[in-house]
Amino acid sequence: MEWKQLTVGPVQANCYLLWNGEREALIIDPGSEGDRINQEIETLGLKPSAILLTHAHFDHIGALDEVRSKWNAPVYLHQEELEWLGNPDLNGSSFFPMVQSVVMKEADHVLKGGQNLVIDGFSCKVLYTPGHSPGSVSFYFKESDLVVSGDALFMGSIGRTDLPGGDHKLLLKSIHNQLLSLDEETQVLSGHGPSTTIGEEMNSNPFLNGFSL
């Protein structure tokens, strides 16, 4: 499986395109700049199968409807944040004057933690990683040694927990129970910033050192 990171929008969130040998693709977190995302998909010759959302903050969903309508791709979101797509107060866009209020259509499919997701030629496990937000999930592609962590885990940092529904202790539990239990070689594609690995974060992330469950 191949992947490409597109950093989009005023707060520089990462949108990911993942594709297989058949050029079937998953779009993860189309947060802004829908034209650019769609153009990149066309340039790569991809055939989107679905849009996966790690969570429903505005910077991860802002181009959702533009991308969805272009490719007629179904949207997957955790059950805890289904209402956030259409509510600027919940998705946070009403709190940031540099962005317009984000109101998107409903998701097509509901995610739950622990489920195995099979879409066309893709298979991944949905890891429930709340704390940054109540419905945050990570998508683990075991065969590719890759996890898309959303805003749970970053290189050298973790997600903020000062937004509505955030819980610092719960986020640390999620990271330790769901992410740090993966193989150390697993590549981590984060919601902001560069990629990292589970092993690198276990060894050097200052927010994780010394934490006790």
Secondary structure by P-SEA (a helix, b strand, c coil): ccbbbbbbcccbbbbbbbbccccbbbbcccccaaaaaaaaaaaacccccbbbbcccccccccaaaaaaaaccbbbbbcccccccccccccccccccccccbbbbcccccccccbbbbbcccbbbbbbbccccccbbbbbbbcccccccccccccccbbbbcccccccaaaaaaaaaaccccccccbbbbccccccccaaaaaccccccccccc
